[in-house]
């Protein structure tokens, strides 16, 4: 798996600037390795919604050390493409999740809520 630093080197080859311009974004994408240390960590942020979340967190653009301004999404798209070869949607990841019984349990909560009246 590519390290965030190596993704940052790739970013500088595409857009200039320094690795420090890109490193926080690439680290954010791969921070999910804290949760699970194999490639499945990518399900958390390596998809179209994750790229837009990066834009929310880091702003719409990145100003490089060179003064050039580029869209943050370009960096996210680069990261995900380098890791997966394409940009999946979150729905693509969900298709790979095997449903388990505990994932769909809501009956207990619904029963508890039905005991409360609106005036309480
Ligand atoms: Zn990654």
Backbone and ligand atoms as CSV (ligand in chain L), in Angstrom:
chain,resi,resn,atom,element,x,y,z
A,1,UNK,N,N,0.838,-1.193,0.000
A,1,UNK,CA,C,0.000,0.000,0.000
A,1,UNK,C,C,0.875,1.247,0.000
A,2,UNK,N,N,0.458,2.215,-0.776
A,2,UNK,CA,C,1.213,3.467,-0.841
A,2,UNK,C,C,1.061,4.240,0.469
A,3,UNK,N,N,2.159,4.781,0.927
A,3,UNK,CA,C,2.164,5.625,2.126
A,3,UNK,C,C,1.712,7.036,1.728
A,4,UNK,N,N,1.068,7.782,2.650
A,4,UNK,CA,C,0.658,9.155,2.325
A,4,UNK,C,C,1.812,10.018,1.778
A,5,UNK,N,N,3.013,9.777,2.255
A,5,UNK,CA,C,4.161,10.536,1.744
A,5,UNK,C,C,4.379,10.263,0.258
A,6,UNK,N,N,4.241,9.006,-0.130
A,6,UNK,CA,C,4.433,8.660,-1.546
A,6,UNK,C,C,3.320,9.234,-2.420
A,7,UNK,N,N,2.098,9.256,-1.880
A,7,UNK,CA,C,1.008,9.932,-2.605
A,7,UNK,C,C,1.352,11.421,-2.760
A,8,UNK,N,N,1.956,12.004,-1.726
A,8,UNK,CA,C,2.312,13.427,-1.775
A,8,UNK,C,C,3.389,13.701,-2.824
A,9,UNK,N,N,4.340,12.805,-2.938
A,9,UNK,CA,C,5.362,12.953,-3.991
A,9,UNK,C,C,4.686,12.923,-5.362
A,10,UNK,N,N,3.750,12.010,-5.527
A,10,UNK,CA,C,3.009,11.933,-6.784
A,10,UNK,C,C,2.251,13.229,-7.053
A,11,UNK,N,N,1.685,13.817,-6.002
A,11,UNK,CA,C,0.964,15.094,-6.155
A,11,UNK,C,C,1.897,16.196,-6.647
A,12,UNK,N,N,3.095,16.248,-6.081
A,12,UNK,CA,C,4.034,17.310,-6.501
A,12,UNK,C,C,4.443,17.122,-7.965
A,13,UNK,N,N,4.498,15.879,-8.419
A,13,UNK,CA,C,4.841,15.638,-9.830
A,13,UNK,C,C,3.733,16.126,-10.763
A,14,UNK,N,N,2.490,16.084,-10.257
A,14,UNK,CA,C,1.369,16.525,-11.093
A,14,UNK,C,C,1.149,18.027,-11.036
A,15,UNK,N,N,1.291,18.618,-9.849
A,15,UNK,CA,C,0.891,20.022,-9.695
A,15,UNK,C,C,1.979,20.931,-9.135
A,16,UNK,N,N,3.151,20.407,-8.831
A,16,UNK,CA,C,4.207,21.223,-8.247
A,16,UNK,C,C,4.007,21.375,-6.750
A,17,UNK,N,N,4.583,22.409,-6.171
A,17,UNK,CA,C,4.486,22.615,-4.727
A,17,UNK,C,C,5.409,21.676,-3.981
A,18,UNK,N,N,5.161,21.540,-2.687
A,18,UNK,CA,C,5.983,20.650,-1.867
A,18,UNK,C,C,5.115,19.533,-1.290
A,19,UNK,N,N,5.735,18.480,-0.833
A,19,UNK,CA,C,4.978,17.361,-0.254
A,19,UNK,C,C,4.141,17.819,0.937
A,20,UNK,N,N,4.643,18.823,1.659
A,20,UNK,CA,C,3.886,19.330,2.815
A,20,UNK,C,C,2.549,19.952,2.402
A,21,UNK,N,N,2.441,20.406,1.154
A,21,UNK,CA,C,1.178,20.982,0.664
A,21,UNK,C,C,0.080,19.915,0.620
A,22,UNK,N,N,0.463,18.681,0.383
A,22,UNK,CA,C,-0.494,17.611,0.131
A,22,UNK,C,C,-0.600,16.583,1.257
A,23,UNK,N,N,0.433,16.490,2.059
A,23,UNK,CA,C,0.513,15.428,3.068
A,23,UNK,C,C,-0.694,15.364,4.008
A,24,UNK,N,N,-1.198,16.500,4.542
A,24,UNK,CA,C,-2.355,16.393,5.451
A,24,UNK,C,C,-3.572,15.732,4.793
A,25,UNK,N,N,-3.793,15.996,3.512
A,25,UNK,CA,C,-4.945,15.401,2.808
A,25,UNK,C,C,-4.734,13.899,2.642
A,26,UNK,N,N,-3.553,13.508,2.223
A,26,UNK,CA,C,-3.282,12.072,2.018
A,26,UNK,C,C,-3.271,11.314,3.353
A,27,UNK,N,N,-2.782,11.951,4.402
A,27,UNK,CA,C,-2.828,11.317,5.729
A,27,UNK,C,C,-4.281,11.105,6.145
A,28,UNK,N,N,-5.130,12.108,5.903
A,28,UNK,CA,C,-6.546,11.980,6.272
A,28,UNK,C,C,-7.187,10.779,5.567
A,29,UNK,N,N,-6.906,10.608,4.285
A,29,UNK,CA,C,-7.498,9.474,3.569
A,29,UNK,C,C,-7.082,8.142,4.203
A,30,UNK,N,N,-5.848,8.042,4.648
A,30,UNK,CA,C,-5.346,6.756,5.147
A,30,UNK,C,C,-5.405,6.616,6.669
A,31,UNK,N,N,-5.945,7.614,7.356
A,31,UNK,CA,C,-6.057,7.506,8.822
A,31,UNK,C,C,-6.946,6.348,9.258
A,32,UNK,N,N,-7.796,5.886,8.363
A,32,UNK,CA,C,-8.665,4.767,8.717
A,32,UNK,C,C,-7.866,3.489,8.988
A,33,UNK,N,N,-6.568,3.505,8.690
A,33,UNK,CA,C,-5.715,2.365,9.060
A,33,UNK,C,C,-5.623,2.215,10.576
A,34,UNK,N,N,-5.988,3.275,11.305
A,34,UNK,CA,C,-6.042,3.184,12.765
A,34,UNK,C,C,-7.126,2.213,13.205
A,35,UNK,N,N,-8.149,2.089,12.374
A,35,UNK,CA,C,-9.302,1.259,12.708
A,35,UNK,C,C,-9.069,-0.181,12.298
A,36,UNK,N,N,-8.581,-0.357,11.074
A,36,UNK,CA,C,-8.312,-1.700,10.558
A,36,UNK,C,C,-7.055,-1.620,9.694
A,37,UNK,N,N,-6.111,-2.492,9.978
A,37,UNK,CA,C,-4.772,-2.361,9.396
A,37,UNK,C,C,-4.600,-3.051,8.055
A,38,UNK,N,N,-5.675,-3.489,7.415
A,38,UNK,CA,C,-5.523,-4.032,6.069
A,38,UNK,C,C,-6.314,-3.178,5.083
A,39,UNK,N,N,-6.338,-3.593,3.830
A,39,UNK,CA,C,-6.915,-2.751,2.771
A,39,UNK,C,C,-8.383,-2.405,2.983
A,40,UNK,N,N,-9.079,-3.130,3.840
A,40,UNK,CA,C,-10.491,-2.818,4.074
A,40,UNK,C,C,-10.684,-1.452,4.727
A,41,UNK,N,N,-9.616,-0.883,5.289
A,41,UNK,CA,C,-9.719,0.463,5.876
A,41,UNK,C,C,-10.217,1.467,4.842
A,42,UNK,N,N,-9.954,1.180,3.573
A,42,UNK,CA,C,-10.304,2.129,2.497
A,42,UNK,C,C,-11.809,2.335,2.357
A,43,UNK,N,N,-12.612,1.434,2.865
A,43,UNK,CA,C,-14.075,1.568,2.748
A,43,UNK,C,C,-14.575,2.848,3.423
A,44,UNK,N,N,-13.817,3.360,4.405
A,44,UNK,CA,C,-14.284,4.531,5.155
A,44,UNK,C,C,-14.205,5.831,4.347
A,45,UNK,N,N,-13.132,6.014,3.561
A,45,UNK,CA,C,-12.936,7.312,2.895
A,45,UNK,C,C,-12.559,7.230,1.420
A,46,UNK,N,N,-12.210,6.063,0.918
A,46,UNK,CA,C,-11.745,5.948,-0.465
A,46,UNK,C,C,-12.917,5.738,-1.411
A,47,UNK,N,N,-13.707,6.789,-1.599
A,47,UNK,CA,C,-14.860,6.767,-2.519
A,47,UNK,C,C,-15.265,8.209,-2.801
A,48,UNK,N,N,-16.256,8.375,-3.686
A,48,UNK,CA,C,-16.644,9.718,-4.120
A,48,UNK,C,C,-17.048,10.603,-2.939
A,49,UNK,N,N,-17.817,10.075,-2.008
A,49,UNK,CA,C,-18.251,10.870,-0.862
A,49,UNK,C,C,-17.049,11.257,0.003
A,50,UNK,N,N,-16.085,10.351,0.130
A,50,UNK,CA,C,-14.867,10.658,0.890
A,50,UNK,C,C,-14.102,11.822,0.271
A,51,UNK,N,N,-14.071,11.862,-1.041
A,51,UNK,CA,C,-13.383,12.964,-1.734
A,51,UNK,C,C,-14.093,14.285,-1.438
A,52,UNK,N,N,-15.409,14.275,-1.443
A,52,UNK,CA,C,-16.149,15.501,-1.112
A,52,UNK,C,C,-15.995,15.861,0.371
A,53,UNK,N,N,-15.884,14.859,1.241
A,53,UNK,CA,C,-15.651,15.126,2.661
A,53,UNK,C,C,-14.292,15.800,2.854
A,54,UNK,N,N,-13.298,15.381,2.100
A,54,UNK,CA,C,-11.979,16.029,2.170
A,54,UNK,C,C,-12.099,17.504,1.808
A,55,UNK,N,N,-12.924,17.793,0.819
A,55,UNK,CA,C,-13.144,19.185,0.425
A,55,UNK,C,C,-13.789,19.965,1.572
A,56,UNK,N,N,-14.733,19.342,2.272
A,56,UNK,CA,C,-15.377,19.992,3.420
A,56,UNK,C,C,-14.358,20.290,4.513
A,57,UNK,N,N,-13.459,19.347,4.758
A,57,UNK,CA,C,-12.489,19.487,5.845
A,57,UNK,C,C,-11.322,20.412,5.507
A,58,UNK,N,N,-10.848,20.337,4.263
A,58,UNK,CA,C,-9.631,21.067,3.893
A,58,UNK,C,C,-9.902,22.317,3.059
A,59,UNK,N,N,-11.180,22.544,2.712
A,59,UNK,CA,C,-11.519,23.688,1.871
A,59,UNK,C,C,-11.584,23.272,0.405
A,60,UNK,N,N,-12.172,24.121,-0.401
A,60,UNK,CA,C,-12.380,23.787,-1.813
A,60,UNK,C,C,-11.085,23.775,-2.615
A,61,UNK,N,N,-10.091,24.537,-2.143
A,61,UNK,CA,C,-8.820,24.610,-2.879
A,61,UNK,C,C,-7.635,24.467,-1.929
A,62,UNK,N,N,-6.515,24.113,-2.525
A,62,UNK,CA,C,-5.242,24.033,-1.804
A,62,UNK,C,C,-4.299,25.045,-2.449
A,63,UNK,N,N,-3.723,25.913,-1.632
A,63,UNK,CA,C,-2.717,26.851,-2.142
A,63,UNK,C,C,-1.346,26.244,-1.902
A,64,UNK,N,N,-0.649,25.981,-2.983
A,64,UNK,CA,C,0.652,25.317,-2.897
A,64,UNK,C,C,1.749,26.318,-2.533
A,65,UNK,N,N,2.872,25.798,-2.090
A,65,UNK,CA,C,4.015,26.643,-1.735
A,65,UNK,C,C,4.434,27.509,-2.915
A,66,UNK,N,N,4.181,27.034,-4.109
A,66,UNK,CA,C,4.535,27.786,-5.327
A,66,UNK,C,C,3.576,28.937,-5.604
A,67,UNK,N,N,2.455,28.978,-4.865
A,67,UNK,CA,C,1.438,29.987,-5.098
A,67,UNK,C,C,0.297,29.504,-5.968
A,68,UNK,N,N,0.484,28.379,-6.613
A,68,UNK,CA,C,-0.572,27.813,-7.455
A,68,UNK,C,C,-1.727,27.341,-6.574
A,69,UNK,N,N,-2.939,27.518,-7.072
A,69,UNK,CA,C,-4.128,27.065,-6.353
A,69,UNK,C,C,-4.780,25.951,-7.157
A,70,UNK,N,N,-5.043,24.822,-6.486
A,70,UNK,CA,C,-5.692,23.694,-7.175
A,70,UNK,C,C,-6.887,23.216,-6.342
A,71,UNK,N,N,-7.873,22.602,-6.989
A,71,UNK,CA,C,-9.020,22.063,-6.246
A,71,UNK,C,C,-8.597,20.922,-5.318
A,72,UNK,N,N,-9.084,20.942,-4.108
A,72,UNK,CA,C,-8.804,19.872,-3.144
A,72,UNK,C,C,-9.272,18.520,-3.688
A,73,UNK,N,N,-10.387,18.543,-4.395
A,73,UNK,CA,C,-10.914,17.278,-4.930
A,73,UNK,C,C,-9.929,16.598,-5.873
A,74,UNK,N,N,-9.123,17.373,-6.600
A,74,UNK,CA,C,-8.125,16.770,-7.483
A,74,UNK,C,C,-7.183,15.876,-6.686
A,75,UNK,N,N,-6.817,16.346,-5.493
A,75,UNK,CA,C,-5.882,15.584,-4.658
A,75,UNK,C,C,-6.556,14.294,-4.177
A,76,UNK,N,N,-7.818,14.412,-3.754
A,76,UNK,CA,C,-8.549,13.229,-3.316
A,76,UNK,C,C,-8.746,12.231,-4.442
A,77,UNK,N,N,-9.078,12.746,-5.616
A,77,UNK,CA,C,-9.265,11.848,-6.767
A,77,UNK,C,C,-7.965,11.137,-7.114
A,78,UNK,N,N,-6.869,11.856,-7.040
A,78,UNK,CA,C,-5.557,11.249,-7.310
A,78,UNK,C,C,-5.287,10.122,-6.314
A,79,UNK,N,N,-5.527,10.391,-5.034
A,79,UNK,CA,C,-5.253,9.402,-3.988
A,79,UNK,C,C,-6.056,8.114,-4.228
A,80,UNK,N,N,-7.354,8.292,-4.431
A,80,UNK,CA,C,-8.235,7.120,-4.575
A,80,UNK,C,C,-7.897,6.351,-5.859
A,81,UNK,N,N,-7.628,7.069,-6.943
A,81,UNK,CA,C,-7.264,6.389,-8.199
A,81,UNK,C,C,-5.948,5.625,-8.043
A,82,UNK,N,N,-4.986,6.214,-7.341
A,82,UNK,CA,C,-3.696,5.521,-7.176
A,82,UNK,C,C,-3.863,4.252,-6.338
A,83,UNK,N,N,-4.771,4.281,-5.376
A,83,UNK,CA,C,-4.962,3.096,-4.531
A,83,UNK,C,C,-5.853,2.053,-5.184
A,84,UNK,N,N,-6.921,2.492,-5.859
A,84,UNK,CA,C,-7.937,1.538,-6.330
A,84,UNK,C,C,-8.023,1.415,-7.849
A,85,UNK,N,N,-7.456,2.358,-8.557
A,85,UNK,CA,C,-7.523,2.319,-10.012
A,85,UNK,C,C,-8.731,3.044,-10.584
A,86,UNK,N,N,-9.678,3.397,-9.742
A,86,UNK,CA,C,-10.864,4.152,-10.148
A,86,UNK,C,C,-11.477,4.761,-8.892
A,87,UNK,N,N,-12.541,5.567,-9.089
A,87,UNK,CA,C,-13.213,6.183,-7.941
A,87,UNK,C,C,-14.561,5.490,-7.735
A,88,UNK,N,N,-14.630,4.614,-6.743
A,88,UNK,CA,C,-15.917,3.954,-6.480
A,88,UNK,C,C,-16.868,4.889,-5.735
A,89,UNK,N,N,-18.143,4.566,-5.766
A,89,UNK,CA,C,-19.095,5.241,-4.891
A,89,UNK,C,C,-19.118,4.473,-3.570
A,90,UNK,N,N,-19.713,5.049,-2.544
A,90,UNK,CA,C,-19.839,4.289,-1.297
A,90,UNK,C,C,-20.712,3.060,-1.532
A,91,UNK,N,N,-21.681,3.183,-2.458
A,91,UNK,CA,C,-22.544,2.041,-2.776
A,91,UNK,C,C,-21.730,0.855,-3.281
A,92,UNK,N,N,-20.641,1.111,-3.992
A,92,UNK,CA,C,-19.781,0.011,-4.447
A,92,UNK,C,C,-19.189,-0.730,-3.251
A,93,UNK,N,N,-18.803,0.006,-2.215
A,93,UNK,CA,C,-18.261,-0.630,-1.008
A,93,UNK,C,C,-19.359,-1.412,-0.279
A,94,UNK,N,N,-20.543,-0.816,-0.200
A,94,UNK,CA,C,-21.654,-1.467,0.518
A,94,UNK,C,C,-21.995,-2.815,-0.121
A,95,UNK,N,N,-21.895,-2.892,-1.438
A,95,UNK,CA,C,-22.192,-4.159,-2.118
A,95,UNK,C,C,-21.297,-5.290,-1.604
A,96,UNK,N,N,-20.127,-4.931,-1.089
A,96,UNK,CA,C,-19.175,-5.935,-0.612
A,96,UNK,C,C,-19.376,-6.291,0.864
A,97,UNK,N,N,-20.307,-5.627,1.535
A,97,UNK,CA,C,-20.565,-5.922,2.949
A,97,UNK,C,C,-21.597,-7.032,3.043
A,98,UNK,N,N,-21.231,-8.103,3.715
A,98,UNK,CA,C,-22.179,-9.203,3.906
A,98,UNK,C,C,-23.137,-8.821,5.035
A,99,UNK,N,N,-24.430,-8.717,4.738
A,99,UNK,CA,C,-25.385,-8.340,5.790
A,99,UNK,C,C,-25.395,-9.345,6.945
A,100,UNK,N,N,-25.438,-8.832,8.158
A,100,UNK,CA,C,-25.549,-9.637,9.369
A,100,UNK,C,C,-26.826,-9.233,10.095
A,101,UNK,N,N,-27.382,-10.143,10.846
A,101,UNK,CA,C,-28.650,-9.904,11.527
A,101,UNK,C,C,-28.614,-8.646,12.419
A,102,UNK,N,N,-27.515,-8.464,13.170
A,102,UNK,CA,C,-27.431,-7.345,14.115
A,102,UNK,C,C,-27.484,-5.988,13.426
A,103,UNK,N,N,-27.152,-5.931,12.130
A,103,UNK,CA,C,-27.124,-4.644,11.423
A,103,UNK,C,C,-28.509,-4.049,11.225
A,104,UNK,N,N,-29.518,-4.884,11.214
A,104,UNK,CA,C,-30.862,-4.405,10.904
A,104,UNK,C,C,-31.805,-4.377,12.076
A,105,UNK,N,N,-31.303,-4.568,13.311
A,105,UNK,CA,C,-32.194,-4.617,14.466
A,105,UNK,C,C,-32.676,-3.233,14.858
A,106,UNK,N,N,-33.973,-3.024,14.773
A,106,UNK,CA,C,-34.578,-1.773,15.219
A,106,UNK,C,C,-35.855,-2.039,16.000
A,107,UNK,N,N,-36.359,-3.244,15.958
A,107,UNK,CA,C,-37.648,-3.554,16.574
A,107,UNK,C,C,-37.669,-3.205,18.059
A,108,UNK,N,N,-36.575,-3.467,18.790
A,108,UNK,CA,C,-36.542,-3.206,20.224
A,108,UNK,C,C,-36.723,-1.711,20.502
A,109,UNK,N,N,-36.018,-0.853,19.806
A,109,UNK,CA,C,-36.132,0.588,20.003
A,109,UNK,C,C,-37.530,1.080,19.657
A,110,UNK,N,N,-38.064,0.600,18.556
A,110,UNK,CA,C,-39.412,1.007,18.158
A,110,UNK,C,C,-40.434,0.633,19.231
A,111,UNK,N,N,-40.277,-0.538,19.841
A,111,UNK,CA,C,-41.201,-0.975,20.890
A,111,UNK,C,C,-41.070,-0.069,22.115
A,112,UNK,N,N,-39.817,0.303,22.488
A,112,UNK,CA,C,-39.602,1.182,23.640
A,112,UNK,C,C,-40.191,2.570,23.390
A,113,UNK,N,N,-40.014,3.096,22.206
A,113,UNK,CA,C,-40.521,4.432,21.890
A,113,UNK,C,C,-42.039,4.468,21.864
A,114,UNK,N,N,-42.675,3.371,21.519
A,114,UNK,CA,C,-44.135,3.358,21.437
A,114,UNK,C,C,-44.774,3.445,22.828
A,115,UNK,N,N,-43.985,3.238,23.901
A,115,UNK,CA,C,-44.514,3.325,25.259
A,115,UNK,C,C,-44.564,4.769,25.763
A,116,UNK,N,N,-43.857,5.697,25.081
A,116,UNK,CA,C,-43.861,7.107,25.479
A,116,UNK,C,C,-44.997,7.832,24.789
A,117,UNK,N,N,-45.643,8.752,25.523
A,117,UNK,CA,C,-46.657,9.584,24.878
A,117,UNK,C,C,-46.014,10.913,24.503
A,118,UNK,N,N,-46.623,11.648,23.628
A,118,UNK,CA,C,-46.081,12.922,23.167
A,118,UNK,C,C,-46.126,13.994,24.245
A,119,UNK,N,N,-46.950,13.822,25.290
A,119,UNK,CA,C,-47.086,14.841,26.340
A,119,UNK,C,C,-46.012,14.711,27.410
A,120,UNK,N,N,-45.263,13.606,27.447
A,120,UNK,CA,C,-44.224,13.431,28.465
A,120,UNK,C,C,-43.005,14.256,28.168
L,1,ZN,ZN,ZN,-5.106,5.352,0.595
